[in-house]
Amino acid sequence: MGCKHDGFEATVNIEKVVEKDNPNVLVGRTASVKIKCVDCGDDFAFINPFTNEESTEIRIAVKPARKGKTISMNKKPKKNEQ
Ligand SMILES: [Zn+2]
């Protein structure tokens, strides 16, 4: 039987985004989050991110990613949650 993916490890990186022509001008920041299973090392894929009311927390459904498949980042979020 395959891994049950019961243990997780997350890595979060915060990066500054600067203007292309002028690296001294800060235009924003991004948070990059990666999740993997601690038992088998498989990556997890994100589904439908949304935030709490104050936008201080992001909540994202996740599932084990299929190896070798590119996951679309352009899927329209479903109208539910909230
Ligand atoms: Zn696993």
PDB file of the backbone (N, CA, C, O) and the ligand in Angstrom, with CONECT records:
HET     ZN  A 101       1
ATOM      1  N   MET A   1       0.843  -1.206   0.000  1.00  0.00           N
ATOM      2  CA  MET A   1       0.000   0.000   0.000  1.00  0.00           C
ATOM      3  C   MET A   1       0.868   1.241   0.000  1.00  0.00           C
ATOM      4  O   MET A   1       1.958   1.260   0.572  1.00  0.00           O
ATOM      5  N   GLY A   2       0.371   2.264  -0.644  1.00  0.00           N
ATOM      6  CA  GLY A   2       1.134   3.505  -0.752  1.00  0.00           C
ATOM      7  C   GLY A   2       1.127   4.321   0.520  1.00  0.00           C
ATOM      8  O   GLY A   2       0.475   3.967   1.503  1.00  0.00           O
ATOM      9  N   CYS A   3       1.852   5.402   0.487  1.00  0.00           N
ATOM     10  CA  CYS A   3       1.961   6.302   1.633  1.00  0.00           C
ATOM     11  C   CYS A   3       0.614   6.973   1.911  1.00  0.00           C
ATOM     12  O   CYS A   3      -0.107   7.347   0.986  1.00  0.00           O
ATOM     13  N   LYS A   4       0.284   7.120   3.200  1.00  0.00           N
ATOM     14  CA  LYS A   4      -0.973   7.782   3.569  1.00  0.00           C
ATOM     15  C   LYS A   4      -0.821   9.300   3.649  1.00  0.00           C
ATOM     16  O   LYS A   4      -1.802  10.016   3.848  1.00  0.00           O
ATOM     17  N   HIS A   5       0.401   9.784   3.496  1.00  0.00           N
ATOM     18  CA  HIS A   5       0.681  11.228   3.564  1.00  0.00           C
ATOM     19  C   HIS A   5       0.088  11.831   4.834  1.00  0.00           C
ATOM     20  O   HIS A   5      -0.702  12.773   4.767  1.00  0.00           O
ATOM     21  N   ASP A   6       0.465  11.295   5.979  1.00  0.00           N
ATOM     22  CA  ASP A   6      -0.075  11.780   7.251  1.00  0.00           C
ATOM     23  C   ASP A   6       0.806  12.823   7.935  1.00  0.00           C
ATOM     24  O   ASP A   6       0.347  13.518   8.841  1.00  0.00           O
ATOM     25  N   GLY A   7       2.063  12.939   7.514  1.00  0.00           N
ATOM     26  CA  GLY A   7       2.958  13.925   8.131  1.00  0.00           C
ATOM     27  C   GLY A   7       3.390  14.943   7.098  1.00  0.00           C
ATOM     28  O   GLY A   7       3.666  14.590   5.951  1.00  0.00           O
ATOM     29  N   PHE A   8       3.452  16.220   7.499  1.00  0.00           N
ATOM     30  CA  PHE A   8       3.745  17.269   6.526  1.00  0.00           C
ATOM     31  C   PHE A   8       4.888  18.146   6.989  1.00  0.00           C
ATOM     32  O   PHE A   8       5.167  18.278   8.181  1.00  0.00           O
ATOM     33  N   GLU A   9       5.542  18.741   6.001  1.00  0.00           N
ATOM     34  CA  GLU A   9       6.593  19.703   6.265  1.00  0.00           C
ATOM     35  C   GLU A   9       6.353  20.865   5.308  1.00  0.00           C
ATOM     36  O   GLU A   9       6.179  20.658   4.106  1.00  0.00           O
ATOM     37  N   ALA A  10       6.342  22.090   5.840  1.00  0.00           N
ATOM     38  CA  ALA A  10       6.087  23.256   4.995  1.00  0.00           C
ATOM     39  C   ALA A  10       7.275  24.206   5.033  1.00  0.00           C
ATOM     40  O   ALA A  10       7.907  24.400   6.072  1.00  0.00           O
ATOM     41  N   THR A  11       7.560  24.785   3.891  1.00  0.00           N
ATOM     42  CA  THR A  11       8.595  25.797   3.783  1.00  0.00           C
ATOM     43  C   THR A  11       7.947  27.081   3.282  1.00  0.00           C
ATOM     44  O   THR A  11       7.223  27.064   2.286  1.00  0.00           O
ATOM     45  N   VAL A  12       8.202  28.184   3.959  1.00  0.00           N
ATOM     46  CA  VAL A  12       7.645  29.473   3.549  1.00  0.00           C
ATOM     47  C   VAL A  12       8.786  30.446   3.283  1.00  0.00           C
ATOM     48  O   VAL A  12       9.669  30.624   4.122  1.00  0.00           O
ATOM     49  N   ASN A  13       8.762  31.062   2.130  1.00  0.00           N
ATOM     50  CA  ASN A  13       9.748  32.093   1.793  1.00  0.00           C
ATOM     51  C   ASN A  13       9.023  33.387   1.469  1.00  0.00           C
ATOM     52  O   ASN A  13       8.059  33.393   0.703  1.00  0.00           O
ATOM     53  N   ILE A  14       9.486  34.479   2.053  1.00  0.00           N
ATOM     54  CA  ILE A  14       8.934  35.798   1.743  1.00  0.00           C
ATOM     55  C   ILE A  14       9.977  36.533   0.912  1.00  0.00           C
ATOM     56  O   ILE A  14      11.134  36.663   1.309  1.00  0.00           O
ATOM     57  N   GLU A  15       9.543  37.006  -0.244  1.00  0.00           N
ATOM     58  CA  GLU A  15      10.487  37.711  -1.113  1.00  0.00           C
ATOM     59  C   GLU A  15       9.965  39.073  -1.506  1.00  0.00           C
ATOM     60  O   GLU A  15       8.760  39.280  -1.647  1.00  0.00           O
ATOM     61  N   LYS A  16      10.891  39.998  -1.681  1.00  0.00           N
ATOM     62  CA  LYS A  16      10.532  41.339  -2.142  1.00  0.00           C
ATOM     63  C   LYS A  16      10.431  41.331  -3.660  1.00  0.00           C
ATOM     64  O   LYS A  16      11.212  40.669  -4.343  1.00  0.00           O
ATOM     65  N   VAL A  17       9.467  42.070  -4.175  1.00  0.00           N
ATOM     66  CA  VAL A  17       9.324  42.232  -5.622  1.00  0.00           C
ATOM     67  C   VAL A  17       9.690  43.671  -5.936  1.00  0.00           C
ATOM     68  O   VAL A  17       9.104  44.604  -5.387  1.00  0.00           O
ATOM     69  N   VAL A  18      10.672  43.848  -6.834  1.00  0.00           N
ATOM     70  CA  VAL A  18      11.124  45.200  -7.174  1.00  0.00           C
ATOM     71  C   VAL A  18      10.799  45.505  -8.634  1.00  0.00           C
ATOM     72  O   VAL A  18      10.536  44.606  -9.433  1.00  0.00           O
ATOM     73  N   GLU A  19      10.824  46.774  -8.954  1.00  0.00           N
ATOM     74  CA  GLU A  19      10.580  47.192 -10.320  1.00  0.00           C
ATOM     75  C   GLU A  19      11.679  46.639 -11.221  1.00  0.00           C
ATOM     76  O   GLU A  19      12.853  46.617 -10.851  1.00  0.00           O
ATOM     77  N   LYS A  20      11.275  46.191 -12.419  1.00  0.00           N
ATOM     78  CA  LYS A  20      12.217  45.563 -13.336  1.00  0.00           C
ATOM     79  C   LYS A  20      13.377  46.495 -13.713  1.00  0.00           C
ATOM     80  O   LYS A  20      14.540  46.093 -13.717  1.00  0.00           O
ATOM     81  N   ASP A  21      13.037  47.725 -14.023  1.00  0.00           N
ATOM     82  CA  ASP A  21      14.054  48.669 -14.476  1.00  0.00           C
ATOM     83  C   ASP A  21      14.752  49.400 -13.332  1.00  0.00           C
ATOM     84  O   ASP A  21      15.799  50.017 -13.529  1.00  0.00           O
ATOM     85  N   ASN A  22      14.177  49.330 -12.156  1.00  0.00           N
ATOM     86  CA  ASN A  22      14.767  50.023 -11.017  1.00  0.00           C
ATOM     87  C   ASN A  22      14.660  49.160  -9.759  1.00  0.00           C
ATOM     88  O   ASN A  22      13.674  49.236  -9.027  1.00  0.00           O
ATOM     89  N   PRO A  23      15.680  48.341  -9.519  1.00  0.00           N
ATOM     90  CA  PRO A  23      15.643  47.405  -8.396  1.00  0.00           C
ATOM     91  C   PRO A  23      15.550  48.071  -7.025  1.00  0.00           C
ATOM     92  O   PRO A  23      15.349  47.393  -6.017  1.00  0.00           O
ATOM     93  N   ASN A  24      15.695  49.403  -6.986  1.00  0.00           N
ATOM     94  CA  ASN A  24      15.575  50.100  -5.703  1.00  0.00           C
ATOM     95  C   ASN A  24      14.132  50.392  -5.341  1.00  0.00           C
ATOM     96  O   ASN A  24      13.839  50.789  -4.213  1.00  0.00           O
ATOM     97  N   VAL A  25      13.213  50.194  -6.307  1.00  0.00           N
ATOM     98  CA  VAL A  25      11.805  50.487  -6.059  1.00  0.00           C
ATOM     99  C   VAL A  25      11.058  49.200  -5.725  1.00  0.00           C
ATOM    100  O   VAL A  25      10.901  48.304  -6.555  1.00  0.00           O
ATOM    101  N   LEU A  26      10.606  49.148  -4.475  1.00  0.00           N
ATOM    102  CA  LEU A  26       9.854  47.978  -4.007  1.00  0.00           C
ATOM    103  C   LEU A  26       8.402  48.097  -4.455  1.00  0.00           C
ATOM    104  O   LEU A  26       7.736  49.092  -4.167  1.00  0.00           O
ATOM    105  N   VAL A  27       7.914  47.077  -5.159  1.00  0.00           N
ATOM    106  CA  VAL A  27       6.522  47.120  -5.609  1.00  0.00           C
ATOM    107  C   VAL A  27       5.631  46.148  -4.829  1.00  0.00           C
ATOM    108  O   VAL A  27       4.407  46.217  -4.939  1.00  0.00           O
ATOM    109  N   GLY A  28       6.211  45.267  -4.061  1.00  0.00           N
ATOM    110  CA  GLY A  28       5.398  44.343  -3.270  1.00  0.00           C
ATOM    111  C   GLY A  28       6.236  43.225  -2.685  1.00  0.00           C
ATOM    112  O   GLY A  28       7.463  43.215  -2.778  1.00  0.00           O
ATOM    113  N   ARG A  29       5.538  42.299  -2.088  1.00  0.00           N
ATOM    114  CA  ARG A  29       6.193  41.129  -1.504  1.00  0.00           C
ATOM    115  C   ARG A  29       5.376  39.889  -1.844  1.00  0.00           C
ATOM    116  O   ARG A  29       4.157  39.965  -2.003  1.00  0.00           O
ATOM    117  N   THR A  30       6.037  38.771  -1.953  1.00  0.00           N
ATOM    118  CA  THR A  30       5.321  37.519  -2.199  1.00  0.00           C
ATOM    119  C   THR A  30       5.700  36.499  -1.128  1.00  0.00           C
ATOM    120  O   THR A  30       6.820  36.498  -0.617  1.00  0.00           O
ATOM    121  N   ALA A  31       4.759  35.645  -0.806  1.00  0.00           N
ATOM    122  CA  ALA A  31       5.016  34.520   0.081  1.00  0.00           C
ATOM    123  C   ALA A  31       4.930  33.243  -0.752  1.00  0.00           C
ATOM    124  O   ALA A  31       3.919  32.986  -1.406  1.00  0.00           O
ATOM    125  N   SER A  32       5.974  32.465  -0.724  1.00  0.00           N
ATOM    126  CA  SER A  32       5.984  31.183  -1.433  1.00  0.00           C
ATOM    127  C   SER A  32       5.934  30.067  -0.408  1.00  0.00           C
ATOM    128  O   SER A  32       6.750  30.019   0.513  1.00  0.00           O
ATOM    129  N   VAL A  33       4.982  29.178  -0.570  1.00  0.00           N
ATOM    130  CA  VAL A  33       4.800  28.082   0.382  1.00  0.00           C
ATOM    131  C   VAL A  33       4.918  26.759  -0.365  1.00  0.00           C
ATOM    132  O   VAL A  33       4.295  26.566  -1.409  1.00  0.00           O
ATOM    133  N   LYS A  34       5.715  25.862   0.175  1.00  0.00           N
ATOM    134  CA  LYS A  34       5.812  24.514  -0.388  1.00  0.00           C
ATOM    135  C   LYS A  34       5.508  23.515   0.718  1.00  0.00           C
ATOM    136  O   LYS A  34       5.935  23.682   1.861  1.00  0.00           O
ATOM    137  N   ILE A  35       4.764  22.475   0.361  1.00  0.00           N
ATOM    138  CA  ILE A  35       4.410  21.441   1.333  1.00  0.00           C
ATOM    139  C   ILE A  35       4.827  20.095   0.769  1.00  0.00           C
ATOM    140  O   ILE A  35       4.605  19.793  -0.404  1.00  0.00           O
ATOM    141  N   LYS A  36       5.433  19.298   1.627  1.00  0.00           N
ATOM    142  CA  LYS A  36       5.746  17.926   1.212  1.00  0.00           C
ATOM    143  C   LYS A  36       5.451  16.949   2.333  1.00  0.00           C
ATOM    144  O   LYS A  36       5.404  17.325   3.505  1.00  0.00           O
ATOM    145  N   CYS A  37       5.255  15.711   1.970  1.00  0.00           N
ATOM    146  CA  CYS A  37       5.027  14.634   2.928  1.00  0.00           C
ATOM    147  C   CYS A  37       6.366  14.265   3.564  1.00  0.00           C
ATOM    148  O   CYS A  37       7.350  14.047   2.858  1.00  0.00           O
ATOM    149  N   VAL A  38       6.403  14.196   4.908  1.00  0.00           N
ATOM    150  CA  VAL A  38       7.666  13.866   5.562  1.00  0.00           C
ATOM    151  C   VAL A  38       8.025  12.388   5.421  1.00  0.00           C
ATOM    152  O   VAL A  38       9.184  12.004   5.578  1.00  0.00           O
ATOM    153  N   ASP A  39       7.039  11.578   5.128  1.00  0.00           N
ATOM    154  CA  ASP A  39       7.297  10.138   5.030  1.00  0.00           C
ATOM    155  C   ASP A  39       7.856   9.736   3.666  1.00  0.00           C
ATOM    156  O   ASP A  39       8.838   8.998   3.594  1.00  0.00           O
ATOM    157  N   CYS A  40       7.239  10.217   2.584  1.00  0.00           N
ATOM    158  CA  CYS A  40       7.679   9.781   1.257  1.00  0.00           C
ATOM    159  C   CYS A  40       8.303  10.909   0.431  1.00  0.00           C
ATOM    160  O   CYS A  40       8.896  10.648  -0.616  1.00  0.00           O
ATOM    161  N   GLY A  41       8.178  12.160   0.888  1.00  0.00           N
ATOM    162  CA  GLY A  41       8.792  13.273   0.175  1.00  0.00           C
ATOM    163  C   GLY A  41       7.966  13.831  -0.969  1.00  0.00           C
ATOM    164  O   GLY A  41       8.396  14.772  -1.636  1.00  0.00           O
ATOM    165  N   ASP A  42       6.793  13.272  -1.209  1.00  0.00           N
ATOM    166  CA  ASP A  42       5.948  13.773  -2.298  1.00  0.00           C
ATOM    167  C   ASP A  42       5.508  15.215  -2.037  1.00  0.00           C
ATOM    168  O   ASP A  42       5.225  15.601  -0.903  1.00  0.00           O
ATOM    169  N   ASP A  43       5.460  15.992  -3.106  1.00  0.00           N
ATOM    170  CA  ASP A  43       4.968  17.365  -3.011  1.00  0.00           C
ATOM    171  C   ASP A  43       3.455  17.364  -2.923  1.00  0.00           C
ATOM    172  O   ASP A  43       2.787  16.423  -3.350  1.00  0.00           O
ATOM    173  N   PHE A  44       2.929  18.443  -2.356  1.00  0.00           N
ATOM    174  CA  PHE A  44       1.484  18.650  -2.337  1.00  0.00           C
ATOM    175  C   PHE A  44       1.127  19.785  -3.277  1.00  0.00           C
ATOM    176  O   PHE A  44       1.912  20.711  -3.481  1.00  0.00           O
ATOM    177  N   ALA A  45      -0.071  19.704  -3.850  1.00  0.00           N
ATOM    178  CA  ALA A  45      -0.560  20.728  -4.777  1.00  0.00           C
ATOM    179  C   ALA A  45      -1.625  21.563  -4.081  1.00  0.00           C
ATOM    180  O   ALA A  45      -2.382  21.059  -3.252  1.00  0.00           O
ATOM    181  N   PHE A  46      -1.675  22.838  -4.424  1.00  0.00           N
ATOM    182  CA  PHE A  46      -2.649  23.749  -3.824  1.00  0.00           C
ATOM    183  C   PHE A  46      -3.918  23.830  -4.660  1.00  0.00           C
ATOM    184  O   PHE A  46      -3.881  23.776  -5.889  1.00  0.00           O
ATOM    185  N   ILE A  47      -5.041  23.960  -3.960  1.00  0.00           N
ATOM    186  CA  ILE A  47      -6.336  24.067  -4.622  1.00  0.00           C
ATOM    187  C   ILE A  47      -7.098  25.222  -3.980  1.00  0.00           C
ATOM    188  O   ILE A  47      -7.189  25.286  -2.754  1.00  0.00           O
ATOM    189  N   ASN A  48      -7.636  26.116  -4.764  1.00  0.00           N
ATOM    190  CA  ASN A  48      -8.548  27.151  -4.261  1.00  0.00           C
ATOM    191  C   ASN A  48      -8.081  27.916  -3.028  1.00  0.00           C
ATOM    192  O   ASN A  48      -8.650  27.746  -1.950  1.00  0.00           O
ATOM    193  N   PRO A  49      -7.072  28.741  -3.165  1.00  0.00           N
ATOM    194  CA  PRO A  49      -6.678  29.518  -1.988  1.00  0.00           C
ATOM    195  C   PRO A  49      -7.706  30.591  -1.636  1.00  0.00           C
ATOM    196  O   PRO A  49      -8.300  31.189  -2.533  1.00  0.00           O
ATOM    197  N   PHE A  50      -7.919  30.837  -0.373  1.00  0.00           N
ATOM    198  CA  PHE A  50      -8.726  31.972   0.074  1.00  0.00           C
ATOM    199  C   PHE A  50      -8.204  32.431   1.424  1.00  0.00           C
ATOM    200  O   PHE A  50      -7.405  31.736   2.051  1.00  0.00           O
ATOM    201  N   THR A  51      -8.641  33.575   1.867  1.00  0.00           N
ATOM    202  CA  THR A  51      -8.104  34.148   3.096  1.00  0.00           C
ATOM    203  C   THR A  51      -9.192  34.328   4.140  1.00  0.00           C
ATOM    204  O   THR A  51     -10.385  34.244   3.848  1.00  0.00           O
ATOM    205  N   ASN A  52      -8.751  34.577   5.357  1.00  0.00           N
ATOM    206  CA  ASN A  52      -9.701  34.952   6.392  1.00  0.00           C
ATOM    207  C   ASN A  52     -10.172  36.389   6.133  1.00  0.00           C
ATOM    208  O   ASN A  52      -9.685  37.039   5.208  1.00  0.00           O
ATOM    209  N   GLU A  53     -11.103  36.881   6.932  1.00  0.00           N
ATOM    210  CA  GLU A  53     -11.704  38.196   6.690  1.00  0.00           C
ATOM    211  C   GLU A  53     -10.690  39.329   6.683  1.00  0.00           C
ATOM    212  O   GLU A  53     -10.796  40.261   5.886  1.00  0.00           O
ATOM    213  N   GLU A  54      -9.715  39.249   7.568  1.00  0.00           N
ATOM    214  CA  GLU A  54      -8.720  40.324   7.670  1.00  0.00           C
ATOM    215  C   GLU A  54      -7.576  40.141   6.666  1.00  0.00           C
ATOM    216  O   GLU A  54      -6.653  40.953   6.614  1.00  0.00           O
ATOM    217  N   SER A  55      -7.645  39.076   5.877  1.00  0.00           N
ATOM    218  CA  SER A  55      -6.570  38.747   4.923  1.00  0.00           C
ATOM    219  C   SER A  55      -5.217  38.557   5.597  1.00  0.00           C
ATOM    220  O   SER A  55      -4.173  38.771   4.980  1.00  0.00           O
ATOM    221  N   THR A  56      -5.239  38.157   6.849  1.00  0.00           N
ATOM    222  CA  THR A  56      -3.980  37.929   7.556  1.00  0.00           C
ATOM    223  C   THR A  56      -3.567  36.460   7.525  1.00  0.00           C
ATOM    224  O   THR A  56      -2.469  36.102   7.952  1.00  0.00           O
ATOM    225  N   GLU A  57      -4.453  35.626   7.018  1.00  0.00           N
ATOM    226  CA  GLU A  57      -4.159  34.197   6.964  1.00  0.00           C
ATOM    227  C   GLU A  57      -4.689  33.649   5.649  1.00  0.00           C
ATOM    228  O   GLU A  57      -5.809  33.959   5.244  1.00  0.00           O
ATOM    229  N   ILE A  58      -3.875  32.831   4.984  1.00  0.00           N
ATOM    230  CA  ILE A  58      -4.330  32.212   3.748  1.00  0.00           C
ATOM    231  C   ILE A  58      -4.657  30.752   4.045  1.00  0.00           C
ATOM    232  O   ILE A  58      -3.924  30.053   4.746  1.00  0.00           O
ATOM    233  N   ARG A  59      -5.770  30.325   3.493  1.00  0.00           N
ATOM    234  CA  ARG A  59      -6.186  28.934   3.678  1.00  0.00           C
ATOM    235  C   ARG A  59      -6.303  28.297   2.303  1.00  0.00           C
ATOM    236  O   ARG A  59      -7.004  28.791   1.420  1.00  0.00           O
ATOM    237  N   ILE A  60      -5.611  27.208   2.154  1.00  0.00           N
ATOM    238  CA  ILE A  60      -5.532  26.580   0.845  1.00  0.00           C
ATOM    239  C   ILE A  60      -5.766  25.081   0.984  1.00  0.00           C
ATOM    240  O   ILE A  60      -5.085  24.401   1.752  1.00  0.00           O
ATOM    241  N   ALA A  61      -6.726  24.584   0.239  1.00  0.00           N
ATOM    242  CA  ALA A  61      -6.901  23.140   0.190  1.00  0.00           C
ATOM    243  C   ALA A  61      -5.700  22.530  -0.516  1.00  0.00           C
ATOM    244  O   ALA A  61      -5.197  23.096  -1.487  1.00  0.00           O
ATOM    245  N   VAL A  62      -5.241  21.389  -0.039  1.00  0.00           N
ATOM    246  CA  VAL A  62      -4.087  20.743  -0.665  1.00  0.00           C
ATOM    247  C   VAL A  62      -4.390  19.281  -0.946  1.00  0.00           C
ATOM    248  O   VAL A  62      -5.263  18.673  -0.327  1.00  0.00           O
ATOM    249  N   LYS A  63      -3.649  18.740  -1.890  1.00  0.00           N
ATOM    250  CA  LYS A  63      -3.739  17.312  -2.195  1.00  0.00           C
ATOM    251  C   LYS A  63      -2.378  16.850  -2.661  1.00  0.00           C
ATOM    252  O   LYS A  63      -1.575  17.656  -3.132  1.00  0.00           O
ATOM    253  N   PRO A  64      -2.104  15.550  -2.536  1.00  0.00           N
ATOM    254  CA  PRO A  64      -0.829  15.060  -3.047  1.00  0.00           C
ATOM    255  C   PRO A  64      -0.707  15.391  -4.531  1.00  0.00           C
ATOM    256  O   PRO A  64      -1.634  15.146  -5.302  1.00  0.00           O
ATOM    257  N   ALA A  65       0.425  15.943  -4.927  1.00  0.00           N
ATOM    258  CA  ALA A  65       0.621  16.315  -6.323  1.00  0.00           C
ATOM    259  C   ALA A  65       0.949  15.079  -7.141  1.00  0.00           C
ATOM    260  O   ALA A  65       1.571  14.138  -6.649  1.00  0.00           O
ATOM    261  N   ARG A  66       0.527  15.093  -8.384  1.00  0.00           N
ATOM    262  CA  ARG A  66       0.891  13.996  -9.277  1.00  0.00           C
ATOM    263  C   ARG A  66       2.266  14.278  -9.835  1.00  0.00           C
ATOM    264  O   ARG A  66       2.511  15.329 -10.426  1.00  0.00           O
ATOM    265  N   LYS A  67       3.145  13.341  -9.644  1.00  0.00           N
ATOM    266  CA  LYS A  67       4.515  13.525 -10.125  1.00  0.00           C
ATOM    267  C   LYS A  67       4.549  13.672 -11.636  1.00  0.00           C
ATOM    268  O   LYS A  67       3.877  12.946 -12.368  1.00  0.00           O
ATOM    269  N   GLY A  68       5.349  14.632 -12.084  1.00  0.00           N
ATOM    270  CA  GLY A  68       5.542  14.803 -13.515  1.00  0.00           C
ATOM    271  C   GLY A  68       4.427  15.555 -14.217  1.00  0.00           C
ATOM    272  O   GLY A  68       4.489  15.760 -15.429  1.00  0.00           O
ATOM    273  N   LYS A  69       3.403  15.972 -13.473  1.00  0.00           N
ATOM    274  CA  LYS A  69       2.309  16.717 -14.098  1.00  0.00           C
ATOM    275  C   LYS A  69       2.423  18.186 -13.726  1.00  0.00           C
ATOM    276  O   LYS A  69       2.763  18.535 -12.596  1.00  0.00           O
ATOM    277  N   THR A  70       2.135  19.023 -14.687  1.00  0.00           N
ATOM    278  CA  THR A  70       2.109  20.450 -14.419  1.00  0.00           C
ATOM    279  C   THR A  70       0.713  20.812 -13.941  1.00  0.00           C
ATOM    280  O   THR A  70      -0.287  20.461 -14.567  1.00  0.00           O
ATOM    281  N   ILE A  71       0.665  21.515 -12.830  1.00  0.00           N
ATOM    282  CA  ILE A  71      -0.635  21.895 -12.297  1.00  0.00           C
ATOM    283  C   ILE A  71      -0.950  23.329 -12.685  1.00  0.00           C
ATOM    284  O   ILE A  71      -0.146  24.236 -12.471  1.00  0.00           O
ATOM    285  N   SER A  72      -2.117  23.517 -13.254  1.00  0.00           N
ATOM    286  CA  SER A  72      -2.506  24.843 -13.721  1.00  0.00           C
ATOM    287  C   SER A  72      -2.699  25.807 -12.566  1.00  0.00           C
ATOM    288  O   SER A  72      -3.339  25.472 -11.569  1.00  0.00           O
ATOM    289  N   MET A  73      -2.143  27.011 -12.698  1.00  0.00           N
ATOM    290  CA  MET A  73      -2.322  28.036 -11.679  1.00  0.00           C
ATOM    291  C   MET A  73      -3.466  28.967 -12.059  1.00  0.00           C
ATOM    292  O   MET A  73      -3.759  29.916 -11.332  1.00  0.00           O
ATOM    293  N   ASN A  74      -4.111  28.708 -13.184  1.00  0.00           N
ATOM    294  CA  ASN A  74      -5.119  29.635 -13.694  1.00  0.00           C
ATOM    295  C   ASN A  74      -6.547  29.147 -13.505  1.00  0.00           C
ATOM    296  O   ASN A  74      -7.480  29.711 -14.078  1.00  0.00           O
ATOM    297  N   LYS A  75      -6.719  28.114 -12.714  1.00  0.00           N
ATOM    298  CA  LYS A  75      -8.068  27.612 -12.477  1.00  0.00           C
ATOM    299  C   LYS A  75      -8.889  28.654 -11.739  1.00  0.00           C
ATOM    300  O   LYS A  75      -8.412  29.310 -10.813  1.00  0.00           O
ATOM    301  N   LYS A  76     -10.145  28.792 -12.174  1.00  0.00           N
ATOM    302  CA  LYS A  76     -11.036  29.722 -11.476  1.00  0.00           C
ATOM    303  C   LYS A  76     -11.442  29.128 -10.130  1.00  0.00           C
ATOM    304  O   LYS A  76     -11.846  27.967 -10.060  1.00  0.00           O
ATOM    305  N   PRO A  77     -11.333  29.935  -9.038  1.00  0.00           N
ATOM    306  CA  PRO A  77     -11.764  29.407  -7.763  1.00  0.00           C
ATOM    307  C   PRO A  77     -13.268  29.180  -7.723  1.00  0.00           C
ATOM    308  O   PRO A  77     -14.047  29.940  -8.298  1.00  0.00           O
ATOM    309  N   LYS A  78     -13.656  28.117  -7.029  1.00  0.00           N
ATOM    310  CA  LYS A  78     -15.087  27.838  -6.915  1.00  0.00           C
ATOM    311  C   LYS A  78     -15.750  28.858  -6.016  1.00  0.00           C
ATOM    312  O   LYS A  78     -15.133  29.375  -5.085  1.00  0.00           O
ATOM    313  N   LYS A  79     -17.002  29.143  -6.296  1.00  0.00           N
ATOM    314  CA  LYS A  79     -17.751  30.047  -5.426  1.00  0.00           C
ATOM    315  C   LYS A  79     -18.386  29.255  -4.309  1.00  0.00           C
ATOM    316  O   LYS A  79     -19.528  28.808  -4.423  1.00  0.00           O
ATOM    317  N   ASN A  80     -17.653  29.083  -3.238  1.00  0.00           N
ATOM    318  CA  ASN A  80     -18.248  28.462  -2.051  1.00  0.00           C
ATOM    319  C   ASN A  80     -17.530  29.045  -0.842  1.00  0.00           C
ATOM    320  O   ASN A  80     -17.546  30.263  -0.662  1.00  0.00           O
ATOM    321  N   GLU A  81     -16.928  28.259  -0.045  1.00  0.00           N
ATOM    322  CA  GLU A  81     -16.264  28.715   1.169  1.00  0.00           C
ATOM    323  C   GLU A  81     -16.978  29.937   1.749  1.00  0.00           C
ATOM    324  O   GLU A  81     -18.208  29.986   1.715  1.00  0.00           O
ATOM    325  N   GLN A  82     -16.294  30.864   2.247  1.00  0.00           N
ATOM    326  CA  GLN A  82     -16.824  32.065   2.946  1.00  0.00           C
ATOM    327  C   GLN A  82     -18.133  31.805   3.637  1.00  0.00           C
ATOM    328  O   GLN A  82     -18.693  32.708   4.258  1.00  0.00           O
TER     329      GLN A  82
HETATM  330 ZN    ZN A 101       3.653  10.437   1.753  1.00  0.00          ZN2+
END
